[in-house]
Amino acid sequence: MKIKRHIKKYIIILAAFIVAGITGCDVFHDDLDQCDLFLEFRYDYNMVNEDWFADQVEEVKVYVFDAEGKYLQTFIEKGNPLKNTDYRMLIPYRLKGCTAVVWAGKTDKFYQLPTMDTGDPINKLTLKYEPENNISNNHLDALWHSGPLLMFSSENISNTENVSLVRNTNDITIGITRGNNPVDASKYDIQLITANNFYDYKNNVGESSKNIIYHPCSVEEEDSKTALQTRLHTLRFIKDADMTFSITEKASGKTIDIGGKTTINLIDYLLMSKPEMMGEQEYLDRRYEWDINIRIGDKEENGYIALSITINNWTYWFQPTDM
């Protein structure tokens, strides 16, 4: 009878732990395999809602902070392990309830992350891109962010925490046509100016952001066409930011008139191609490949005028045309 009473007592205690969300690991602080915790990464925040993590992400850095936002340690994984679609990052059980901030992609070549020491505040974790003279014509390495994420809160009773990544880089392909004839884009100075080189741990553009002048990083022939296109690689687009875009013919020094102006805020036109049911910032974050074509014509007083701009198969006409 005593044995039955003890068994019943332990069952009641165990049930109370389960109801309270307390596991044996919480009670005994075990380091057993069954107490292991894992982070599972996903990059499905794109236009097709498909997980491209294994295909695109080559490196992951997970910065861990305690409940007071003090730095504890960093976990890094790179290369082949990330190509496994079943990959999960092992996190020690003692870090349950801590906060994680993730930067993913190759960060060593173009981007600057601080050296974090034990006890450093979470707001020290910033990412910067500082090209020489604030002029960028680099083919930037793809970059992703996630966080801050509370790991394994009391609501999460599993041993796996999902980490959803947001892409912070854009690939822009620009083509110019005159009438129906492609134009060699290398004969034009194309530039995009915006302040997006500094990010805090929440992936917000910081007050220290400077204007970066983005120029094409490569010129390539598009498939079998004779048209030469040009490509720009930029950091994250922010919906309320100014993003000055202009095209100038190198030989004459004349800037193409786009909508009656020599410069436009390209963000305004990118958002015109947004699906109706999608939020503005969500669209700018989900889409990272932008195909832009400018159709130009002659101005009466010499130079060129933009007749239309096409962005990912959506077209806005500045001038009527019979073409």
Secondary structure, DSSP 8 states (H G I E B T S, - for coil): -HHHHHHHHHHHHHHHHHHTT--HHHHH---SGGG-EEEEEE---STT----HHHH--EEEEEEE-TTSBEEEEEEEESGGGGSTT--EEE-GGGTT-EEEEEES--TTTEE-----TT-BGGG--EEE--GGGEE-------EEEEEEETT-TT--SSEEEEE-EE-EEEEEEEEEETTEEE-GGGEEEEEEEE-SEE-TTS-B-TT--EEEE---EEEE-TT-S-EEEEEEEE---TTS--EEEEEETTT--B-BBTTBS-EEHHHHHHHTS-TTS-HHHHHHH--EEEEEEEEEE-TTSSEEEEEEEETTEEEESS----
